[in-house]
């Protein structure tokens, strides 16, 4: 580590220590951060539930300017990588994070601060941490687990990954991933789904295909690996009308040339109705409204099976992907029960006969494979744990 970085780290740590020891003793506050400045994911679900259960608790979020419009009025917002964020974090009674980046969140944690790590790969296909080739020889610190008091999981598979992949030895609460509460109780969220569709400008008569590939280290701007016009044409063969939502990974800079990849010289294929939803902050909302998910190696597949809706893995580059990323499969997707396409022709064949598959049965097999423990009340369970800590 360079001398300048070391000095900055200790200055941040010292500042946070002073903020912590001089914090108002009567105030109860919780600090939330998701993906370096979004308002999304597991922390969002916990935050909203906590506010419903205890409106008097101060809720502070680290949020980038472009996402502030999604944040409720009761939330106190602080900017990432700013002294106000460090101050709020140091003074908070509890932290709820889904990732750690020391450039954005701070280094000092008080002895009485309760830190919950919700991560975001409970049922991912990829090996992580010590199970990954590029992490075996070095400490995996992506979730700052040395200071963590509680990890969230939604399956036996997730607990195993936390223990073996992250070498986490502390407490795990296995009530489900909070962001998935709405997917487990999907019938109760019809109103919210309608609001999301309206916000995105999607007509009621359109079926939704969500295409969401995972991040690749060598690809800062992502490519559309699948042929979207051909895929939509296969889906619309039975007369239904579809729209394709495309979403890049949170670590990428979006899709490089989606317009060119959505055009085709084949005059028999219609112009595709599509929308880039990369800027929409919460993947859980997009999964809630989608009728079909196509992804590759993303952990969103393990979430979407909770809906019982169609899901296809487009593994067009499996060998090259794992060689380039130096990460291996932790599970064989076909053996687990996923529908897998190795090329566009196979994908089109699956899509053209999508109704012939028993997707509920496929989801059931996958959930049994993972040992899924989604209760649909994970947010409430974790919010109660936070309130217990605040009241001690």
N, C-alpha and C positions, 0 to 999 in steps of 0.2 A: 504494500500500500504506500502511495506517495506521501511525503511529509505533509503536504497541503491537505490531503484528504484526512490524514490522521488528526491534524489540528482541528479541522472543521467538525469531525466526529466528536471530539472531546468538548468543543465549544457547545455543540448541540446538547450533548449529554449534561454538561454543567448547567446550561440554561434550563433544561427540563427539570433537573434536580431542584433548582431554586423555585421554579413554578410549582413543583409538587409539594415542597415543604411549606410554601406560603399560600396554598390553596384555601379557599373558603371552606371551613369545616362543616357548615350546615348544608352545603349544596350537594345534590346527588346528580351525577352526570355520567353518560355513557358515550364513548367515542367510537364512531363507525368509519370504516374505509373499505372501498371495494375497487379492485382493479385500478389503483393509482388515481382515483378521482371520479369514478362513476357513482351514480345512485342506483344500485342494482344488486342482484344476486342474493345469496344467503343473508348478508348483513341487512339488506333492505327489508326482507321478510321479517327478520327479528325486530328491526327498528319499528316497523309499523305495528307489529303485535305488542311490543313493549309500550308504545304510546297509548294504545287502546287500554291496556291493563293498568298503566300508571302514568296518567297525563302530567303529573307533577315532576316526573324525572326529566331532567334536561338532556336532550338528544343533540349531539354534535356530529356533523358529517364533514369529511374532507372531500370537497367536490370541485371539479374543474368548471370554469365559467359556462361551457357549452351544455352542461348537464343540469344547471341550476333550475331550469324551467320545470324539471320533473320532480323537484324536491318540495315536500309539503311545507306550509307556512310555519308549522311549529318547530321545525328543525333549525338549529343554529349552524350556519355554513362557514367553514374555514377553507382557505386555498391550500392546495398541496405544496409541499416544500417551502413552507412559510413559517415564520416564527409564531403566528397565531395558531397554526395547526399543532406545532410542538407544544405550545402553552396549553391548548385544550386537551391534548392527549395526556400531558403530564398531570393535569388536574382531574382527569376523569377517574371515576371509581372502577370502571370496567372498559375494556376494549373489545370490539368485535371486528375482526379483520378476515379477509379471505386470501390475502397474500401479504408479503412483507417486502418492502423496498426501502432501504434505509435513507434514500434520498428524499423520500416522501413522508415516511413515518419516523418517529424518533427512536433514540437508543436507550433512554432511561425508563425503567419500570419500577414503580414503588413496590415495597413488600406487600402492601395491602391492595394492590391493583389486580383485578381479576381479568385475565386475558383469555378470550375464546377465539380459537382458530377454526373457521368454517371451511377452509380450503375450497377446491372446486373440481376435484377429480375422483370422487368416491367410487364411481363405476367406470372409470376410463379403461380403454383397451391397452394403453401404453404402460410399460414399466416405468416407475418413477423412482427418484432418489437413489438409494443404494442398489436398487434392482436394475437401474439403467446403466448402460456401459459407460456413459460419460460422467457418472457420479460415483462409481464404485471406489475410486481412489481418493475421494475428497469428501469432506463433511457436507451434507446437504442442508443448507440453511435457508432455503426459500420460504419457509414458514416460521422461522425464528422459534423453533420448538423448545429450545432450552428454557425459555421464559414462559412457555404456554401452560395454562392451567387446565384447559379443556379443549378437546377436539370433537367436532361434530361428524357423525357418520350415519348412513342410511342403509347399511347392509353388512353382512358378515365379510363380504369381499372387501368393502371399504375399511373395516377394522384391520383386516389382514394387511392391506396395503399400508396403512398407517404404521403398523407394528414393524413389518418387514422392510418396506420401502423407505419410510422416514425415520425408522428406529425411535419412534415415539413410545415412551413407557408410561405416560401419564393417563389421566382419566379420559375415556371416550364416552360420549352420550350417544346412544344408538336409538334415536327416535325418528330419524329421517333427515334429509337435507331440507332446511327451511324453505328454500325456493320452490321445492316440489310439493308443498302443501296444497297449492292450487291445482297441480296436476293429479294428485290423488283424489281431491274433492272437486273435480272439474265441473260437475253439474251445478255446484254452488256459485261458480264464477262466470255464469253466462253474461251478466251485466258488465263485468270487467272486460270480458272478451269482446263484447260489442263496442266498448269504449276504445279499446286498442285498435280494432278494425277501423273505426271511424277516424281515429287520430291518424292512421296510416292511409286513409282514403281508399279503403278496399270495399267494393260493393258487396252486398249481402249474397248475391247469386254466384259469387266466385269461390271456388275451392282453392285452398292455399297450399302450395308446395314451398317448403323452406329448405334452401340449400345452404349449409353452414359447414364449410371445411375447416379443419384445424390449422394451427400455426405451423409454419415451417421455418427453421432457423435461417435458411439461405434465401428466403422469399419474403422480403419486407412488405411488398405489395403482392397480394395473392392473385392466383389465376383461377378462372372457372374451369376446373378439370372436366366437368361433364358438358355434354352438348345440350344446352338448355332448350333450344327450339325443338330438337328431336325428342327430348324427354317430354316436353309439354304436348307435342303432337301425339305421342304414345298414350298419354293420359287422357287426351280429349277425343280419342277414337270412339269412346262410348257416348259422346254427345255432351259431356259435362264441360264447363268452362273453368279454366285454371289461371291463377296468377302465380308467378314465381317470385318469392322474396329471397334475395341473396344477402348473406351476412358474413363478413370476414371476421377473423379472430380479433380479440381485443388488443393483442400485441402487434398486429399488422397495421399497415397504413391504408387498408381498404383494398378493393379490387383494382387491378392495374388498368384493364381495358374491357370492362363489362359490356360496353356497347358493341364492340367489334365481335365479341364472342356470342352476343345475342342476335347477330345478324347472320344470314345464311344465303348462299347463292342458289339454294334449292327453292324454286318458286312454288313447289307444292307445300312447303311449310309456311304457315301464317306468321305474321309479325307477332313476337312474343310479348305478352303482357307481363312486365316484371317491374320490381322495385328494389333498389338497393337500400337495405335497412340497417347497414353497419352503424350508423350514427344513433340508432335507437338503443338506449342504454341497457335494457333488461331482457336477456335471452329468455327468461321464464315466461314473459308475456308473449313472446313470439311462438314459443312451444305451445302455449295455451290456445292460440288461435289457429295453429297449423293443422291441416288434414293429412299431411305427409311430410316426413323429414328425410332428406338425403344428406348424409355426412360421410366422412371417411374414418378418421381415427379419434374424433372428438368425444369427450365424456358426455356431451349432450345426448348421445344415443341412449346411455343408461338412464337418463331422466325421462326421455320421451316415451320409452316403453311403458311408463306408468299410465299413459293415456289409453293404451290398447289400440292406438292408431297405426297405420302403416309406416314402416321405417325400413330404409334400404341403405346399406353401406356401399359406397362407391370406392372400391379398393383397386383403382386402376394402376397404382404405382407402389404396391405394398413392399416389394423387395427394395426398390430404389429409396423409398421413404425411410425405411428403417436403417438402411445403410447410411444414408445422408444424415439422419438425426442421431445415429449411434444409440438408438433405443429399440428395444425388442417388444414384441407382443407379449403381454402377460396372460393372454387368453386367445385361443383360436376361435375367431368369430363364428365360423360355421358350426363348430362343435357346441358352442354356447346356444346356438339357435337363430342367429341373425340371418336375414336375407342379404346376401353379398353378391355384388356384380363386379367382375374383374375387368370389364370393358364396356363401352357404350352399347354395343349390341346386346349384351346380357342385361344391362340396365333397361333398355327399351323393352325387352321381352318380359321382364318383371313388371314394368309399369303398364304394359298393354293388358296384362291379366291380373291387375292388382286386386280386383274384387274376388278372385278365385282363392286367395290365401285366407286362412283363418288367423287374422292378426291378433285376436284376443288370445288364441292358443299360443302363438309365437311369443307374445308378451309374457304369458304365464310361465313358459319354459325358461325365458331369460331371467325373470324374477326369481325363479327357483334356483337357477344357476348362481345368481349373485347372492342368494340368501337375503333378499330385500326385506328391510324392516321399516318401510315408510308407514308412519302412523297417520299422516295428514295433520298432525298437531305438533310438529317439531318446533315451529316458531314459538308456540305457547310454552312448551317444555323448557326451552332455552331462556325465554323471557322470565319465567319463574325462577330459574337458577340465578339469573342476574339480580332479580329483586331480593332473593335470599341473601346474596352477597352485600347488596346495598343496605339491607336492614340489620346486618350483623354488627 
